[in-house]
Amino acid sequence: MIIDITTQKREVIIDITDDVKKVVQLENGFAVIYTPHTTTAVIVNEAERGLLDDFIKKLSELVPYMAGYSHDRIDSNADAHIKASILGNSVTIPVVRGELLLGTWQRILFVEFDGPRKRRVYVMTYEAKKG
């Protein structure tokens, strides 16, 4: 199952929880949410706007744009690759009785570090064996 995303800014966090819920169709098992792009990530966290802004700001302090990275000689996005690698490109979430097992404030977040671009997120589900 594929979720298509079009990002509007270079760095942005998009809540994709509702999109994932629409495509997960199993009773009990696991959902793997994966992005195949080397400058994006998928995480689980709270989606409060201030926290998301803080998150982008702190990552930019840790890994600044155009800070003399060797890869920038090729396409000026080394920081995006590094940030995405720190966060990771997938999450696995249990599904119990047809519902994603997320905490009260947990949301599935797609993180773009090299936009604006057209992106894809893949959702794979695995049914738990009975017995």
Salt bridges, closest charged atoms under 4 A:
ASP4 OD1 - ARG120 NE 2.87
GLU11 OE2 - ARG10 NH1 3.74
GLU11 OE2 - LYS83 NZ 2.50
ASP15 OD2 - ARG107 NE 2.78
ASP18 OD1 - ARG107 NH2 3.43
ASP53 OD1 - ARG49 NH1 3.42
GLU61 OE1 - LYS58 NZ 2.76
ASP75 OD1 - HIS71 NE2 2.85
ASP79 OD1 - ARG10 NH2 2.87
ASP79 OD2 - LYS83 NZ 3.15
GLU112 OE2 - ARG119 NH2 2.82
ASP114 OD2 - ARG117 NH2 2.80
